């Protein structure tokens, strides 16, 4: 009789790139440009990613 040993799969923790909190099973997150972003950090991440598109009404960059 052969004995089979099953290696326990080590659970990898998935963390938000911005806040470092764990992203748990079933929780939604966004993966963009190598970052993993939790729901709470999404607005900050979007502001950072879109900062090059930022304009102020009346002070727009000349085309």
C-alpha positions as CSV (number, residue, x, y, z in Angstrom):
1,X,0.0,0.0,0.0
2,X,1.4,3.4,-1.0
3,X,1.0,6.3,1.3
4,X,0.3,9.6,-0.3
5,X,1.1,12.8,1.6
6,X,-0.8,15.9,0.6
7,X,1.1,19.1,1.1
8,X,-1.1,21.6,2.7
9,X,-1.5,24.5,0.4
10,X,-0.3,27.6,2.1
11,X,-2.9,30.3,1.8
12,X,-1.4,33.4,0.3
13,X,-2.7,36.7,1.8
14,X,-3.8,39.3,-0.8
15,X,-3.3,42.8,0.4
16,X,-4.3,46.2,-0.9
17,X,-1.3,48.0,-2.4
18,X,-2.3,51.4,-0.9
19,X,-3.5,50.6,2.6
20,X,-2.0,47.1,3.2
21,X,-5.3,45.7,4.5
22,X,-6.0,42.1,3.6
23,X,-8.5,41.5,0.8
24,X,-10.5,38.6,2.0
25,X,-12.3,35.8,0.2
26,X,-15.4,37.1,-1.6
27,X,-14.4,40.7,-1.3
28,X,-14.1,42.7,-4.5
29,X,-11.0,44.5,-5.5
30,X,-9.5,46.2,-8.6
31,X,-6.2,45.0,-10.2
32,X,-4.7,47.7,-12.3
33,X,-1.1,48.4,-13.5
34,X,0.3,45.8,-11.1
35,X,-1.7,47.2,-8.1
36,X,-4.4,45.5,-6.1
37,X,-6.9,48.1,-4.7
38,X,-9.6,47.5,-2.1
39,X,-13.0,49.2,-2.3
40,X,-12.1,51.8,0.3
41,X,-9.0,52.9,-1.5
42,X,-10.5,53.0,-5.0
43,X,-11.3,56.8,-5.0
44,X,-7.7,57.7,-3.8
45,X,-6.2,55.3,-6.4
46,X,-8.4,56.8,-9.2
47,X,-7.3,60.3,-8.2
48,X,-3.6,59.3,-8.4
49,X,-4.0,57.5,-11.7
50,X,-6.0,60.3,-13.3
51,X,-3.9,63.2,-11.9
52,X,-2.4,63.9,-15.3
53,X,-6.0,64.6,-16.6
54,X,-6.8,67.0,-13.7
55,X,-8.1,70.4,-14.8
56,X,-9.7,73.4,-13.0
57,X,-12.5,75.1,-14.8
58,X,-11.3,78.5,-16.2
59,X,-7.7,77.4,-15.9
60,X,-7.6,74.6,-18.4
61,X,-4.3,73.9,-20.1
62,X,-4.0,75.5,-23.6
63,X,-4.3,72.9,-26.4
